[in-house]
Amino acid sequence: MKRNVWIASYPKSGNTWMRMALASLFSGGEAIDINGKETSFGRIVSDRYAFDKSLDIDSAGLTEDEVAELQPLVYKKFSNLFGRTYWKVHDAWGALPSGEILFPQDITELTIYIIRDPRDVVLSYANYFSCDVDEAIRHMANPGHVLARRSAKLARQIPQRLSSWSGHVASWTETSDLPTLVVRYEDMFHGLGGILKTICQRLDLDYDDTAIAGAIEHSRFEALKSQEMANGFKEKMSKSISFFSQGKTGTWRERLTPEQVLRIERDHGAMMAKFGYAGT
């Protein structure tokens, strides 16, 4: 049953970058088409079509809580249908009102949890969701924050309970009982090859340096953004200017006001310090 690998993160923390790098790596380091079949690798677990298809229901007729309570059943069905499967996850880890765990231990092989400096996350979040930075800061501090709420019944995804940024990180790195590899976005930026090797080792997969080098090359931010500019990207929200924004680290220093920085550090200071994001 332990066939699921969750690639989990708070939104706009490097999840898609990781999936593209792994997709290339598992294809021998070959180039990837961001809109091709490779992007089915790491399909988002909150996909409404997959949810409805697996249970033969129309989730638009369910309440948000009813959908949530059915999610563990859907994930267990996935484990029975497929071999080792990689899933993109934005939900926080935790228990549902019934006591059922959203991502059960008995179907989980590994969680790859990606964390990014929240001062950079907020800028990417604001770009993706087409909101201003102050609104993004408020969302990231909200323990009740949910993506794709029931009001959007025709949304492609079912609701995802994020919690706050700090709550999300704590759920996967402190509360979760799952085997977890924590990966910092900043470490991916400076040493993606070593991280890919570590993932292969944790999953008992063979790798070679040529495939690692190819995965690094073909998942470069510039390469992904160039494809989006030429052909669009199916994961981009319609109201967003682009999916791939800047892909850098530390841009908050030039783009956030001192007041905005203070608010983020006030909201998330303890968790930031734990993962090396304290100070400038």
Secondary structure, DSSP 8 states (H G I E B T S, - for coil): ---EEEEEESTTSSHHHHHHHHHHHTTTS----TTSGGGGTTEETTBHHHHHHHHTS-GGGS-HHHHHHHHHHHHHHHHHHSSSEEEEE-S---B-TTS-BSS-GGGEEEEEEEE--HHHHHHHHHHHTT--HHHHHHHHT-TT-EES-TT-TT-SB--EE---HHHHHHIIIII--S-EEEEEHHHHHHHHHHHHHHHHHHTT----HHHHHHHHHHT-HHHHHHHHHHH--TTS-TT-S-S-----SSTHHHHS-HHHHHHHHHHHHHHHHHTT----
